[in-house]
Amino acid sequence: MSVSVVPKSAVVVPTVEQSPTVPLVAAGEAVGLKRSATYDAHKAGKLPFPVLECGGKYQVPTAALRRLLELDGPSLHPELP
């Protein structure tokens, strides 16, 4: 599978307080993947974050994405998965 990459700077990841989840495509963009590459990686089980299906839409927990991207200090939200 070839992976298409987008600039990471193009995406703003909200805080957990702003949004408990983010759309799958936005999470993919945050790690440098284009839309189709994100869906392909999800189907293959190759994404580095959990994906939830909510009402027919794919969502990613904001806390998990922020932790992956190291946007929060390690002790800011110790109670979150």
C-alpha positions as semicolon CSV with decimal commas, in nm:
position;residue;x (nm);y (nm);z (nm)
1;M;0,000;0,000;0,000
2;S;0,146;0,339;-0,092
3;V;0,079;0,618;0,153
4;S;-0,005;0,976;0,054
5;V;0,119;1,235;0,298
6;V;-0,012;1,583;0,380
7;P;0,174;1,847;0,583
8;K;0,115;1,797;0,957
9;S;0,102;2,172;1,012
10;A;-0,227;2,192;0,818
11;V;-0,427;2,037;1,104
12;V;-0,524;2,181;1,442
13;V;-0,602;1,915;1,703
14;P;-0,859;2,035;1,959
15;T;-0,822;1,982;2,331
16;V;-1,030;1,713;2,502
17;E;-1,242;1,989;2,654
18;Q;-1,314;2,136;2,309
19;S;-1,408;1,802;2,152
20;P;-1,390;1,452;2,305
21;T;-1,347;1,298;1,957
22;V;-1,226;1,409;1,615
23;P;-1,329;1,273;1,274
24;L;-1,113;0,989;1,140
25;V;-0,999;1,191;0,838
26;A;-0,885;1,481;1,059
27;A;-0,691;1,239;1,281
28;G;-0,530;1,086;0,973
29;E;-0,432;1,431;0,850
30;A;-0,280;1,508;1,190
31;V;-0,040;1,215;1,144
32;G;0,032;1,306;0,782
33;L;-0,212;1,086;0,587
34;K;-0,448;1,190;0,311
35;R;-0,814;1,084;0,322
36;S;-0,789;0,769;0,111
37;A;-0,470;0,654;0,284
38;T;-0,642;0,703;0,620
39;Y;-0,937;0,482;0,522
40;D;-0,704;0,221;0,371
41;A;-0,493;0,212;0,689
42;H;-0,810;0,184;0,901
43;K;-0,937;-0,110;0,695
44;A;-0,597;-0,278;0,730
45;G;-0,586;-0,211;1,106
46;K;-0,265;-0,010;1,068
47;L;-0,358;0,322;1,235
48;P;-0,160;0,416;1,548
49;F;-0,474;0,527;1,735
50;P;-0,810;0,372;1,829
51;V;-1,108;0,430;1,598
52;L;-1,469;0,434;1,720
53;E;-1,777;0,399;1,502
54;C;-2,040;0,645;1,623
55;G;-2,368;0,666;1,433
56;G;-2,212;0,542;1,111
57;K;-1,918;0,784;1,134
58;Y;-1,564;0,702;1,235
59;Q;-1,424;0,904;1,526
60;V;-1,093;0,905;1,713
61;P;-1,067;0,988;2,085
62;T;-0,899;1,328;2,109
63;A;-0,700;1,224;2,417
64;A;-0,546;0,929;2,230
65;L;-0,455;1,144;1,929
66;R;-0,304;1,419;2,145
67;R;-0,104;1,161;2,339
68;L;0,026;1,006;2,014
69;L;0,131;1,349;1,886
70;E;0,279;1,437;2,227
71;L;0,072;1,756;2,248
72;D;0,005;1,724;2,621
73;G;0,245;1,671;2,906
74;P;0,241;1,316;3,043
75;S;0,063;1,414;3,364
76;L;-0,198;1,659;3,233
77;H;-0,471;1,396;3,187
78;P;-0,356;1,078;3,366
79;E;-0,716;0,960;3,407
80;L;-0,781;0,944;3,032
81;P;-0,703;0,635;2,824
